Structure formats: structure tokens, C-alpha cells
Amino acid sequence: MSRPAANPHVESLRAYVPGEQPQGGGWVKLNTNEHPWPPSPRASAAAAAALADPARLRLYPSPDAAPLREAASRLHGHPAADIVAGNGSDDLLNLLIRAFAGPGRPVGVIDPSYSLYGVLAAAQAAPVVRVPFPAEGRLDPAAIAASGAALFLLTNPNAPLGHAFAPAEVEAAARAFPGLLVVDEAYAAFAEADCAALPARLPNVLVTRTLSKSHALAGLRAGYALCPPGVADILHRVRDSYNLDALAQAAAAAALDDREWLADAVSRVRAARARLAEGLAALGWTVRPSQGNFVLAFPARAGESPSPALAESAFAHLRARRILARRFPNHPLTESGLRVSVGRPEEMEAFLAAAADWTAGRG
């Protein structure tokens, strides 16, 4: 007997492939943009307290993650009623596509950007419209408006490029676009500016945030969406009940309230990012300016220009030394590069030493 057939659009779906998650110790893991340092002690203490309380595990958590939403409201000055919490921002992106896209209702994206977008769209049988990354680095409102998308997902800062669009550019695009513009701000804490104020001013802008990158809570999966009026109600209709567990709610709320920790952590990441870029430039690699907690770098050797073959060679050299970076070989803007997450000082030292050996033809 053969396997029962799934829906045709699911049968043809290619699942998202995350960055390699190595098993065992001894790896320098710079491929998935996790925060290089531990989370706020207040977040860890809140999770531990929740775990130690039998009632917190025996009973269901707040069904709409009220502690997290209220903390996000305090942080942004946005009404808690217009904030939706999710199991990481990926959960929120899935809810948005479920609610606003589908057959005949395309999802628009900047190309390249987060590759999960296409997978989530395909799971809802929604077409994907790809708007090329602007050559001059400035958003083209006309191109976004002409995409025909019902929902447009804008990674800002962009991953994997690291480029950030100014809030004024995003606002201009939203005013030209008739659908819902979602600003995916996974890396916004490390950028010079953000769009968190736009949902309160524009009825078609929503901002998503995750605590995985900025707050070092990737292992707990927590995120939230700052919605314009009326949109949170729509998302609650398609949201899974109890979609954020008690530990994640407690830790995320405490992390958002610890603004001193965040300011210090962001400062350290930015400084480490600058040192990483300077170290690679000193080797002769080309490094794109980045406002995330990573850089996109293009390996090169004397007399050779960056190429996919050189990028693959450098990637293999690093991996053989148990150092992981990330390759994005399927786009002209990224095929010759490696995306390298900011790590701890000793990790950056190991990475730069291995990169220097490869550049010099050693090893």
C-alpha cells in the first residue's frame, strides 16, 4: 500500500533548511546568528522561577501571552491590545501568511531575503512575487506597489545582506502599497534605526520582532508583532491556542524589561562586528556594510576575485577546522560570499586565524 497523498501544493513543497546545528562540542558556530553571550540574568531567573513553580507547569499559560505583550507595550509605547505574541517571529510570519495570503493572494518579498518566506507561502499555496534588491540600496515604492502582492514581507535589516532601509523609505513604500507591509525586524536592535513607530501611524504596516537575536533567547522561541489597529484581532483568529509556553513568556517579559542589559549587549555586538569586518578587510576579503549581528564577506586570494568556487573553498576549509559559516549559493548577490555571525572574542580569533590560513594558501 502506498503512502496517502498530501495536498498537491504540499507534495511539491521543499522544506526550509536551517543552518547546520552540529552535535557535540568543539565547534565555533557562526552560521545561524545566535547572540554570542548569555541572556539577561533577569530572564534566566524568571525562567528558573517559572520552572520551579509546579503550578506554572501543571496549568496552561496565559493564552495570549499577556506578560510578554505587556512588556513589549512598555518597551515600545504600543498598546498591548495591538501586540500579538508568537513562538518566535517565524510563528508570526506563518500567522500573517495564513491570514492574509493564499491562492490568488501573493506574498511579496525582496530578493534575496529570509528563505523561510517562500516555504511558508508555499504551505498556504500562495504565489511568491520577488522584487529584486535595489541596486542603489534604496527601496523602490513603485516596485513594491506594482508587485500585486496582498502581503509584502520586508526583512529590515536584510538577511543575508545586512543592509538596512531607513524608516522614511519604508514609510514611503507602505504609503504606495495597497496591501499589508510586514517589516521583519529580527536584527533591528543592532541597526541605527527601526520602524517600530510605524504601525501606530499607518494602517497597513506591521512590525515583527524576535528575542532570538537581540536578547539571546533563541532556545526559548519568543517573538511579537506590533500591529496597526484591527490586525491583532485577525491574527488571534488563526493563532494556535497557548502558542507560547509559560517559561518563554516569563523569560521574554523579563528580558524586554532589562533595557540596561540590552544596551550593553548591543554595544558589544556592534563593536565585535566592526572588529570582524576590519579583520577580514585586512586579509583582502570584501565585506558588505552590515547592521545585523553578522557580516556578509567575500573571500579572495591574491590575484583572484571573489567567486562561488572561492567561497566554497573557504567554507570547506573553515568547516574542516570545526568553524561554521553560512553559504547562500543560489543568488548572484550572495553566491560568492560567506555570512559570518558575530561571536565571542575567542571565536572571532579562531575564525580570523583560519581565514588567514586559507587566504595564504596554508592548510
CORKANOR-V613595 format. One record per residue. N is the residue number from 0. RES is the residue in three letters. D_CENTER is the distance of its C-alpha to the mean C-alpha in Angstrom with 1 decimal. Layout:
<<N RES D_CENTER> <N RES D_CENTER>>
//
This chain:
<<0 MET 41.9> <1 SER 38.7> <2 ARG 35.2> <3 PRO 34.9> <4 ALA 32.9> <5 ALA 29.6> <6 ASN 28.8> <7 PRO 29.1> <8 HIS 25.6> <9 VAL 24.3> <10 GLU 26.8> <11 SER 25.4> <12 LEU 21.7> <13 ARG 19.9> <14 ALA 17.5> <15 TYR 14.0> <16 VAL 14.4> <17 PRO 11.9> <18 GLY 12.5> <19 GLU 15.9> <20 GLN 16.6> <21 PRO 20.1> <22 GLN 22.8> <23 GLY 25.1> <24 GLY 25.1> <25 GLY 25.6> <26 TRP 22.3> <27 VAL 20.3> <28 LYS 16.7> <29 LEU 14.6> <30 ASN 12.6> <31 THR 9.5> <32 ASN 8.4> <33 GLU 9.9> <34 HIS 11.9> <35 PRO 15.3> <36 TRP 17.5> <37 PRO 18.4> <38 PRO 17.4> <39 SER 19.9> <40 PRO 23.3> <41 ARG 23.5> <42 ALA 20.6> <43 SER 22.2> <44 ALA 25.5> <45 ALA 24.5> <46 ALA 23.2> <47 ALA 26.4> <48 ALA 28.5> <49 ALA 27.1> <50 LEU 27.6> <51 ALA 31.2> <52 ASP 32.2> <53 PRO 33.6> <54 ALA 33.3> <55 ARG 29.5> <56 LEU 29.3> <57 ARG 32.3> <58 LEU 31.3> <59 TYR 28.5> <60 PRO 25.8> <61 SER 25.5> <62 PRO 24.8> <63 ASP 22.5> <64 ALA 21.1> <65 ALA 23.3> <66 PRO 22.8> <67 LEU 19.0> <68 ARG 19.6> <69 GLU 22.5> <70 ALA 20.7> <71 ALA 17.9> <72 SER 21.0> <73 ARG 22.6> <74 LEU 19.7> <75 HIS 19.2> <76 GLY 22.7> <77 HIS 21.5> <78 PRO 23.7> <79 ALA 22.7> <80 ALA 24.2> <81 ASP 21.5> <82 ILE 18.6> <83 VAL 17.4> <84 ALA 15.8> <85 GLY 13.9> <86 ASN 13.4> <87 GLY 9.7> <88 SER 7.9> <89 ASP 8.5> <90 ASP 12.0> <91 LEU 12.0> <92 LEU 10.9> <93 ASN 13.7> <94 LEU 16.1> <95 LEU 15.6> <96 ILE 16.5> <97 ARG 19.2> <98 ALA 20.7> <99 PHE 20.5> <100 ALA 20.5> <101 GLY 22.8> <102 PRO 25.8> <103 GLY 26.8> <104 ARG 23.8> <105 PRO 21.3> <106 VAL 17.6> <107 GLY 16.9> <108 VAL 14.0> <109 ILE 14.0> <110 ASP 14.9> <111 PRO 13.1> <112 SER 9.5> <113 TYR 7.2> <114 SER 10.3> <115 LEU 9.9> <116 TYR 11.0> <117 GLY 14.4> <118 VAL 14.9> <119 LEU 14.5> <120 ALA 16.7> <121 ALA 19.2> <122 ALA 19.5> <123 GLN 20.9> <124 ALA 22.9> <125 ALA 21.3> <126 PRO 21.7> <127 VAL 18.9> <128 VAL 19.8> <129 ARG 18.2> <130 VAL 18.8> <131 PRO 19.0> <132 PHE 17.1> <133 PRO 19.9> <134 ALA 22.1> <135 GLU 22.8> <136 GLY 19.2> <137 ARG 20.1> <138 LEU 19.1> <139 ASP 22.0> <140 PRO 22.6> <141 ALA 25.4> <142 ALA 23.2> <143 ILE 20.8> <144 ALA 23.8> <145 ALA 25.6> <146 SER 22.8> <147 GLY 24.5> <148 ALA 21.3> <149 ALA 21.5> <150 LEU 17.8> <151 PHE 15.6> <152 LEU 11.8> <153 LEU 10.8> <154 THR 7.5> <155 ASN 8.8> <156 PRO 8.7> <157 ASN 8.4> <158 ALA 6.9> <159 PRO 9.2> <160 LEU 11.8> <161 GLY 10.7> <162 HIS 12.9> <163 ALA 12.8> <164 PHE 15.0> <165 ALA 17.4> <166 PRO 17.8> <167 ALA 21.2> <168 GLU 19.9> <169 VAL 17.5> <170 GLU 20.5> <171 ALA 22.8> <172 ALA 20.7> <173 ALA 20.6> <174 ARG 24.3> <175 ALA 25.0> <176 PHE 22.9> <177 PRO 24.8> <178 GLY 22.0> <179 LEU 19.0> <180 LEU 16.3> <181 VAL 12.9> <182 VAL 10.8> <183 ASP 7.1> <184 GLU 6.9> <185 ALA 4.0> <186 TYR 6.1> <187 ALA 9.2> <188 ALA 11.3> <189 PHE 11.8> <190 ALA 12.9> <191 GLU 16.4> <192 ALA 16.0> <193 ASP 14.0> <194 CYS 15.0> <195 ALA 15.5> <196 ALA 19.2> <197 LEU 19.1> <198 PRO 19.2> <199 ALA 22.4> <200 ARG 24.0> <201 LEU 23.0> <202 PRO 23.5> <203 ASN 21.0> <204 VAL 17.8> <205 LEU 15.3> <206 VAL 12.3> <207 THR 9.6> <208 ARG 8.4> <209 THR 7.4> <210 LEU 9.8> <211 SER 8.3> <212 LYS 7.5> <213 SER 10.1> <214 HIS 12.6> <215 ALA 12.7> <216 LEU 12.9> <217 ALA 10.8> <218 GLY 14.2> <219 LEU 15.0> <220 ARG 12.2> <221 ALA 12.3> <222 GLY 10.7> <223 TYR 12.6> <224 ALA 13.4> <225 LEU 15.8> <226 CYS 18.1> <227 PRO 21.1> <228 PRO 24.4> <229 GLY 25.1> <230 VAL 21.7> <231 ALA 21.0> <232 ASP 24.3> <233 ILE 23.2> <234 LEU 20.1> <235 HIS 22.3> <236 ARG 24.6> <237 VAL 22.2> <238 ARG 20.3> <239 ASP 21.5> <240 SER 23.9> <241 TYR 22.9> <242 ASN 19.3> <243 LEU 18.4> <244 ASP 20.9> <245 ALA 23.1> <246 LEU 21.7> <247 ALA 18.1> <248 GLN 19.6> <249 ALA 21.8> <250 ALA 19.4> <251 ALA 16.7> <252 ALA 19.5> <253 ALA 21.1> <254 ALA 18.0> <255 LEU 17.4> <256 ASP 21.2> <257 ASP 21.2> <258 ARG 20.4> <259 GLU 22.5> <260 TRP 20.5> <261 LEU 17.2> <262 ALA 19.2> <263 ASP 20.6> <264 ALA 17.4> <265 VAL 15.7> <266 SER 19.0> <267 ARG 19.1> <268 VAL 15.8> <269 ARG 16.7> <270 ALA 20.1> <271 ALA 19.0> <272 ARG 16.8> <273 ALA 20.0> <274 ARG 22.1> <275 LEU 20.1> <276 ALA 20.3> <277 GLU 23.9> <278 GLY 24.7> <279 LEU 23.4> <280 ALA 25.2> <281 ALA 28.3> <282 LEU 28.3> <283 GLY 28.3> <284 TRP 24.7> <285 THR 23.0> <286 VAL 19.8> <287 ARG 17.7> <288 PRO 17.2> <289 SER 13.7> <290 GLN 12.2> <291 GLY 9.2> <292 ASN 10.2> <293 PHE 11.2> <294 VAL 13.7> <295 LEU 14.6> <296 ALA 18.3> <297 PHE 21.1> <298 PRO 23.8> <299 ALA 27.4> <300 ARG 30.9> <301 ALA 34.1> <302 GLY 35.3> <303 GLU 32.3> <304 SER 29.6> <305 PRO 26.0> <306 SER 25.9> <307 PRO 24.2> <308 ALA 27.0> <309 LEU 26.5> <310 ALA 22.8> <311 GLU 23.7> <312 SER 26.5> <313 ALA 24.5> <314 PHE 21.9> <315 ALA 24.8> <316 HIS 26.6> <317 LEU 23.7> <318 ARG 23.3> <319 ALA 27.0> <320 ARG 26.7> <321 ARG 24.1> <322 ILE 21.3> <323 LEU 18.1> <324 ALA 16.1> <325 ARG 14.1> <326 ARG 15.9> <327 PHE 15.1> <328 PRO 18.7> <329 ASN 18.7> <330 HIS 18.3> <331 PRO 20.8> <332 LEU 18.4> <333 THR 16.7> <334 GLU 19.5> <335 SER 21.3> <336 GLY 18.5> <337 LEU 16.7> <338 ARG 13.3> <339 VAL 14.1> <340 SER 12.2> <341 VAL 14.2> <342 GLY 16.6> <343 ARG 19.7> <344 PRO 22.7> <345 GLU 24.5> <346 GLU 21.5> <347 MET 21.3> <348 GLU 25.1> <349 ALA 25.1> <350 PHE 22.6> <351 LEU 24.5> <352 ALA 27.8> <353 ALA 26.8> <354 ALA 25.5> <355 ALA 28.9> <356 ASP 30.8> <357 TRP 29.3> <358 THR 29.9> <359 ALA 33.4> <360 GLY 34.0> <361 ARG 34.5> <362 GLY 33.7>>
//
